[in-house]
Amino acid sequence: MAEILFEEGVALLQPEAGLVLPLVDMVVFDIDGVLLDVSRSIRTVNCLSVPAYLRTLPGWTAPDDLLTSEEIELFKEAGGFNDDWDLTRAAVLLYLLKSVRYGSADAVALHPRTPTIAEYTSELSARGGWLKAAEELVFSGLTASDAAIVQSQYDPDRIIRLFQELWAGDLCPRIYGFVPAYFRGEGFIRLDRPLLDLSLLPAGRQIGFLTGRSLAEAQVALERVGIAEQMPLPGPQGMTKDDGSNKPQPWGMRDLLVRMNSRVALYIGDTVDDMRTVLAFRHLPEARDITVLSAQVLTGTTAPEIAPTLFAPADLLATDVNAVLRYLGRHLPQRIGDSL
């Protein structure tokens, strides 16, 4: 694609979007990678939770540095892995598959064996992504006896529990309602860093959020950002995992915008599934009456060198959420309906 030209941190990828921006009546935020820098928290736990789980299985060895952030990103690019618990389960399944195939419980030795993470995620992408594709891919290629072995070692509840404890730490009782059993002390959540400049929130426009976090997880995040009063929970302005829609499914976006009576919304995200949520929304009947623009920021975990290609269908590409809001502020009339 042509070179991306940024103007004060923003590149308009679809020229026609510039005609729609002045009509925006609602800004919808993703949380992770947009309102919060989670590169040292959730992404770290993405890498740590897989070996942590494998070490709970008899005979397994798996070092903390088994996976890299770049390898985790391959799952994100495959699609359908906005839910980090699902991503972790899919990654664990890969090692269990290779274990029965090669007769080893040494995760380091298994790591480069076929299928590699790149091969695995490429096949998942070809199948449409999501955890279901991973489960079908793994179990469909096993004999009945090997499938039974993998099933006996695959404990989704324990995988999720380990992820939660690593991430939330001593906040587990508040967020999840249990006391940590595997990991004590502070969790990596403490390393989250706010990104939003509150002074840039658009005046006279509604704001909301659409996130893969649960309600309790989102509450902690909004408090950390300092925006909890503007978007109180539970409340109409937010859609979380608890509402039953997982990006890139468009139902959460649809329900949020219908509930808030928005006609032109801007969704600020950082992953390919955020963009795909907007693209999927455009195929819904509601899209006849509601327009949604996609703004993708580079403060998430997507490598900057591939972002212009990966996010090419988006309407805007920006360095961060504040660049988007400054750009929007320059293009919004003082009140909806005013001329520019």
N, C-alpha and C positions, 0 to 999 in steps of 0.2 A: 504494500500500500504506500501511498505518498507520505512524505515526511510530515509528522504532526507539528503544527506551529502553535505554540502556547502564547497567549496574550494575558499577562498578569496571572499566570498559573492555570489558565483554562484554554482548552482547545474545543471549538465547536465542530464536532464530527459530522453532524447532519445540518446543513445550512438552513433547511426549513424549520428546524427547531428554534432558530432565532426569532421566527415570526410568532411562535407560540409562547415563548418565555414571558412576555409581558402579561399574559393571561393567567399565569400560575396563581392559584388560590390556596394551595397547600403544599408544604414541603414535608416529605416523609423521609426519615432517616433510618438507615441500618445502624446497628450499634457497634459491633466489633469491626475494627478497621476503619470506622468512620467517626463515631463519637469518641471511641476509645482506641488507643494503640494497645493491641493485645499480642504484639509480636513476642513479648517475653513471658506471656502467661499462657493463653490457650494454645498457641503454636508450640510452645515448649512442652506442654502437657500432651499435645498430639504425638510428639516424638517419644515422650517418656512412658506413656500409658501402655503402649504395645509391649515393650520389654518387661515392664512391671507386671503385666498380666502373665506373660509367658513364664516368668520366674515363679509364679504360683503353681505351675504345673510340675508334676514329678519328673525329675531328671533334666529339666530345661536349663540352659544357660543363655542369658541375653543381656548384653551391656546396655547402659543408659544411652549410649551414642549409636545404637543400632540403626536408627532412622535419621535422615536429615530433613530440614524444613522443605528443601526442594522436592524431596520424594513425597512428602505430605501434600505439597501443592499439586502433584500429579493427580491425586484423588479429587481435589477440588476442581481441577480442570476437566476431569471426566464427567462431572455433573451429578447432581443428586446427593452430594455429600456436604451440603451446608450444615447438617447435623453432625457435630464432631463425635458424638457417641457412635453413630452409624459408621463414620469413617474408621474409627478405632476397631470396630467389630470386623469391618471388611479387611483391614490390614492384618488383624490376628488370624482370620481365616486363611489368608495367603500363607502364613508360616505353618499353620496346621496342615494345610494341603501339602506343602513341600516336605514336611516332617514325615508323613506317611509315604510319600513318593520316594524319598531318599533314605529313609530309615535313620534319621538323625534328629536330635533335640538341641543341636548347637545352632542357635540363631545366626551367629556370625558366619558359620560355614554355609548355612542355607541361603543367606541373603543374596549372593550373586547367582544362585541356581535358577534355572527356568521353572516357572515364569518369573522374570524379574518384576520389580514394581512397575517399571515402565511398560513392560509387556502386559502385565495384569490390568493396569489402569487403562491402557489402550483398548483392551478387549472389553472392559466395563463400559468405556465410552461408546464403543461400537454397539453395545447392547442397550444403550440409553441411560447408563449410569444407575445410581441408587444401590442401596444395600441388597435389595432383592436380587439384582443382577449378580452381585458378588456371591450370594448364597447359592444361586442357581448354577453359576459357573463352577464353583468349587465342588458342590455335591454331585453335579451331573457327570463329572469326569472320574468319579471314584467307584471302586467296587463296593459291594454291600458291606464287606468286612471293614474296609478302610473308611467308608462313610460313617460306620458305627464308632470307630476310633475317634475320628474328627468330632463327631457329635458329642461324644463323652467328654472331650476337652474344651468344647465351645460353650462357655457360660456367659451369655449376654449380660445378665444382671451383674455378675462380678466385674465384667469389663467396664460397664458403666459406673459401678461403684468406685472402682480404682480411679477412673478419670475424674469423677466428682471430688474424691478426697485429695488427689494431687492438686486440682485446680482451686477448690474452695477452702481446703484446710480447716482451720478453726471456725470458719463461717458455715461449715456443713450443717450444724444444728439449725441455723436461721434459714438457710437456703433449701436444704433437703430434708430437714427434720430428723437427722441421725447424728450420732457422735462418731467421728472417724475411727476405724478399726485397724487400718493398714498404715496410715501416715499421720503423724502428729504435728502440731505446730501450724504456722502460717502457710497458706496455700499460695500458688503462683498468681492468684487473683490480685494479690497485693501489689503486683508489678504493673497492673493496668495504669495507663497514663491518659488523662483527658486530652482531647484534641480540639474540642469545639470552643470558639470564642463566642461567648453568650451574647456579646454586644452586637453580633452580626445577624442574630435571628430576625427574619423579615417582619417588619411592622405591618399590622393589618392583614396578615396571612395566617392560616391555620398551620399548626405543626403536628406531626405524629411520628410514629416509628413502626417499622415492620422488621422483626428479628427472629432468628432461630433460637434465641434464649427462652427459657421458661419465664413465667411471670416473676418468680422470686429472683431469678438471675438478673432479669431486666431491671427490677427495682434497685438492686445493688448498683448496677451500672449507671442508671440515671442519677442516683445520689452522688456517685463518684464524679460524674460530668458536671453536676450542679444544675440539672434541668428537671429534677423530680417534681418541683412545684408546677412547672409549666405543663408537664405531662403526667399527672398523678395516676397511680395504679392502685387497684384496677380502675380502668376508665376507658372511655370511647376512643381515645387518641392512639392506643397501642394495640398491636397484634403480636402475640408471642406463640411459642411452640404449644402452649396450653390451649390455644384456640383451634388447633387441629390442622393447620396448614403449614406445610414445610416447603420452603423455597427449593426449586423454582416453580412449584405449583402457584398459580395466580390467585387462588381463592382468598388468601389472607389479604392481599392487596385489594381485591374486589370488595370484600366485606368492609374493610377500613374506609375506603373512599365513598362507598354508598352510605355508610353510617355517618360520615362527616359531611355528606352532601357536596363533595368536591367535584368540580368539572374539569379542572386542569391541574394535575399534580406533577411534582418533580420528586423522583425517588433517588436518593443519594446512597450508592452502595460501593463495595470494593471488590466483590468477587464475581466470577462469571455467572453464578447462580442468581445474584442480584439483578444482573442485566437480563438474564433469561426469564426472570419473573415478570419484568416489564414486557418483554417480547411475547410471553405467553398470555399476558393480560390482553394484549391487543387482538387476540383471537376470540375473546369472550364477547357475548352479546352486549355486555355493559359498555364495551369500548366504543359503541356507537354514540354514547352520550358523555363518556369520560375519556380524556386524553391523559396519558402518563408519559412523561419524559424520563429518560435514564441518564443519570450523571454518575460516572465511575471515577473514584479517587485512587491515588497511588499510595495511600498510607496503609493499605492492607498488606497481605503477604505475596501478592502477585508480583513476579519479577518485572521491574520497570521496562526491561528490554523487550518483553513479549506483550506487555499491556496494550500498546497501540494496535497490535494485530488481534489479540484476544478480545478486546473491547471495541473493535471497529463498528459493530452495529449500534453501540450506544449513541446518545445524542451529544453528550459532553464528556470530556476527559479532563480531569483536574488534578493538581498536585495534592490537594487536601480539601476537606469540607469547607474550610474558611474561604478558600479561593472560589469555590462554587457560590457561597453565599454573597461574597463581594460582587461577583459577576452578576448574580441574580439581582442584587440591590441596584446595580447600575441600569438594569433593563426593566425593572418593575415600576409601573406608575405609582404615584402616592397612594391612590385608592383603586380598587378594582373598578374598571369601567372608565377611568380617566384616560385621556389620550396622552401619548408620549410627546 
